[in-house]
Amino acid sequence: MTLHTPRSRALGMHLILVLVTFLLASQVLHAHDGVLAPTESATPWGGDYFPNTLLTNQDGRQVRFFDDLIKGKVVVINFIFTTCSDSCPLETARLRQVQQLLGPRVGQDIFFYSISIDPLSDTPEVLKAYAQRFKVGPGWQFLTGEFEAVTELRKKLGLFIEGVDNGRNKDHNLSLIVGNQGTGRWMKASPFENPWILADQLANTLQNWKQPSVEENYADAPEIRPPSNGEELFRTRCASCHSLGPQDGQGIGMRNIGPDLIGVTRLRDPAWLNRWIREPDRMLAEKDPIALELFQRFDRIPMPNLRLDERSAQSIVEFLQEETDRQQPLQAAQVP
């Protein structure tokens, strides 16, 4: 019987390691002869996966989806149609905020694409007028193409939902998709996402680098105040277009799609305001004079119908009242 001493076992393990090292070295040498080793394979999300769909942008220029728009780039992509009265204006306003935060990097190392799902209506001229109403900057293209080709593109991007995108109406997946084609990192995002988070994903996470953090003491962190239901709804649904006072983004051009709402509860009838939050499209159709005046004053961008119930709308109104009272307290009544 052969006895396996600790020395013999160690020698055996050494021989195994030498053999593994030799095999790995041979793979590397093989790669240098023109064959990629398994660890050096390219991302699967390349030209073999994405269709090279022919699209036309708002300036009438034809581009190919893979070759011209996403190859080797960090991008954010969403699908819209310009006659949408609910989610699309909200998405566009939110992305405009992200563009403002990213500044000149949009068009240099980060690119925005909004693709129409209604090519019959959304001609390049219509898309250009839509972009101008939202005051979008350089580096953001609005595109249209053949309906079937755009549908196939949505499926490849994971932004097509069977049963919702049925062709009989314009309901569609509300998600955005952000990614770095070169590294194969892709993720979905909500149009209700905080603009700073989206900007950080595009500027840092997907660029595979981060600015060095500045050391701070947790003892100095401010106390977090839990938001009310009305504030949460305002921040996620309304803050894409509206600010609350001079320190809430209005001054840097992030939230000037619609009016600043400090003082609105003192200006408008509460019942009118509640219904305006719930049914802006119906009030415009009924030619409500205040609704029409706001529509004309703010570049004919319709306020979206977010399908809020009366209770949710009232919670937003109450939050607007609380914030108005906090920032602009009424003077105490003078005693005669």
N, C-alpha and C positions, 0 to 999 in steps of 0.2 A: 504493500500500500504506500502511495506517495503522500508525504506530509507537506501541506502548504504552510510554510513558515511566513511570518510577517514580511521578511525580506523578499521571498519569492513572489508574494502577492503584490508588493510595491513594484517589483521589476515588471510584472505583468501589466499593471496599470500604466507604467511608463511606456511600454511598448504600444499599448492601445492609443495613448495620447500622440505618440510619434506617428502612428498610422493615420489618425484623424487629421493631424496637421498636414501630412503629405497629401491627403485627398483634397483638403481645402485649397492648398497651394496649387494643385493641378487644375482646379476649377478656375482660379484666378488667371493662370496662364492661358487656359482655354478661352477665357473672356477676352484677353488681349489679342487673340487670333481672330476676333470678330464675332464671337458668340457671347452674349450677355450671360453672366452667372445669374442664378435665381434671385440672389439678393440685390441685383442691379437692374431688375426688370422695371420698365417704365410704368407709370400709372395706367390703370385700365380705362380711365375716363378720358380717352383721347379721340382722335379722328375716327377710330373704328367703332366708337360708341355713339358719339354725338352726330346727328345729321348735319350736313353742311347746307342747311336750309337757305334758300335765296330770299332775302328780305329787302325792303326799301325803307330808308329812314325819312325823317320829316323834311329833309332837304331834297328828297327825290333821288338820292344816291343809293345804288344797289350794293348790298354787302352779303357776304356769306357768313352764316352763324358761327361755324367753327373757325375757319381761317381768318376772318376779319374781326370777329367780336370777342371770342373768349380764349383763343389759343395763347397759352402762356400768361394769362392775365388774371387779376383779382377782379371779380365782377359781382354785381347785384342785379338780379333779373326778376321782373314781375310781369304779370299779364293783366291788361286792363281793357276797357272800351270807353270811349270818351262820352257816351251818353249815359253812363252809369250814374245813378243818383244816390248810391249808398257807399260801398266800400272803396271804389276806385279813387274818388277824390281824397279820401282819407289816406290811402296808401301813397298817393302822389305827394300830398302835403307832408306826410311823415318822412318820405325819402328826401324831400326838399330840405327838411331840417338836418338830416344826416349829411347832405351835400354841403350845407352851410358850415357844419362842424368840421368836415374834412378839408374844406377850402380848395386851394389850387391842386391838391393831390388828385381830385376827380378829373379824369382826362389825361393824367400822367401815369400813375400806377394803380388807379382804381377806376372802374368804368361802370356806369349805370345804363341799364337797358329796360325799357318798358315796351312790351310787344302787344299789339292789339289782337283781341280774339274776334273782332268784328270788322274784317277787312273791307266789306262792302261799303260800310259807312265811314270808316276811318282811313281816308285817303291821306297822303303825305301832307296836303294843305291843312286838313282838319287836325292832324296830329301836331303840326307846327303851331297852329293857333292855340291848341290846348296847352302845349308847353309854355307858350308865351303868357297865357293867363296865370299859370302857376309860377312864373318868373324863374324858371329853372336855368341853371348856369351851364357852362361848357362841360363836355365829358359825359353828357347824359343824352342818349339817343332814344327817340320814340320811333317804333318800327311797325311795319305791316307786311303781310305776305299772303300767300294762298291759304285758304281756311284749312284744308286737309294737311298741308305741310306744317302749319302752326300747331294744329292739334297733335300731330306726331311729335313735334318738339316738346310740347307740354308733357306728353307721356314720358319721354326720355328724361325730362327734368324732374319727374315725380310730382308734377303740378296739375295733374288731370285726375279727377275722381269719377269713376264710373257711377252712373245714377244721378250725379249732380250735373256734370257736364254732358247733358243729353242732347244738346243741339236744339231743343225746343224753347229754351229760354237762355238768358245770359247769366244765370247763376254759375259761379265758378270757384275753384279753389282760391282761397284768399292768401295763401302763404307766399312769401318771397323766398327766393333761394339765393344764397351767397356762397361764393366759392373761389378757390384758386385752382384753375385748370392744370397748371404746371405741377402742383403737388398732389392733385386729386382730392383735396379737402373740400367737401361740400356740406352745407347745412341749410335747413329750413329756418325761417324766422317769421314771426307774426307781424302784420302791419300795425299792430297795437304796441309793438316793442318800444322800449325806451330808446330815443334816438342816440343817446350817448353809448348805449350798449352796442347798437348796430355799427356806429362809427368805430368803436374800439375793435369789433370783430374784423372790419374791413381794413383798418389801419394797422392793426397789430397782430391779432391772432392768426389771420390768414396770410400775413406777410412773413410768418415764422420768426418774428422778433418782437421784443417789447422794450420800451424805454425803461431804464433802471429805476426802480422804485425809491422813493425818498423815505428814509426811516422816520417814523412818527410813533408817538407813544399812544397806546390804546386808551390810556387814562384821559387823554385830551380829546377823545372822540365825542362829538355832540350827541346829546340824547335824542333818540329817534322817536318821533311822535307818530303813533299809529294813525293812518288816514281814515276818515269817515268813508262810508259807502259812496257818498256824493263826490268826495274828493278823488277817490279811486276811479270812479267813472269819468270824471272830468280829465284826469291825467292820462287815461288810456284812450278815451274816445274824442275828447274835445281839444286837447292841448296840441294836436297837430296843426290846428289853424288859429287857435285863440290863446292869447296871453291873459294874465291876471295882474295888471299893474306894471310899472316901468321896469321892475327887476325880474320879470318872468319871461325873458327872451325877446320881448318886443324891440328893445333897444338895439339888438344885434341882428335884427332881420329874420329871426328864426320863425316867428309866429305872427306874420302879418298877412296871412291869407284872408283871415276874417278879423272883425273888430276886437279890440281889447274889451274884456267883459267886467272889469271893475266898474261898479255903479249901475250895471244893467238892470238889477232888480229894483232900483229906484226910478229907472227910466221907463220900464215896460210894465204893463199889467201882468200880475202873476199868472192868471189863467192863459193869457196870450203866450207868455214865455214858456209855460209848460207844454202847450200844444206845439209851439214852434220847435221845441227840442224833439218832440215825438213825430211830427208830421210836416216837416218843412216842404216836402214835395207837393203834398196836397194843398198847402196854403199858397204856394206859388201858382198851382193850377187854378185855384179859386181867385187868383189875382188880389190877394190880400195886399193892401197898399204898403204896409211897412215891409212885408216880405219882398215885394217887388223893388222897393227903394234900396234895400240891402243888397239884393241880387245885382242891380245895376251898379251900385257904388263899389262893390268888390269884384270887379272884372267878370261879372256874369258867371261866377263859379257857384253852382247850387250847393246849399248846405245839405249834406248827406242825411238820408233817413237811416238811422242806426237801429231801428226796430226796438226802441226802448219802450217799456210800459209806463203808465202814468206815475207809478210809485218811484221808479228809477229816475224819471225826469224831475219829479219833485225833490228827490234827494240832491240832484245837481243844482236846482234852484236854491235850495237851502244852503248848500256849500258856497254858492256865489254870493248869497246874502251875508254869510258869516265872514267871508274874505273881504267883502266890501266894508263891512262894519269894522273889521280889524285894521284895514289900511286907511280907511277914510271915516273915522268916527264922527258921528254927528255932534255938533256943538250942543251943549246943554242949553235947554230952553231958558231964555232970560225971564226973570220974574219982574213984572211991571211994577 
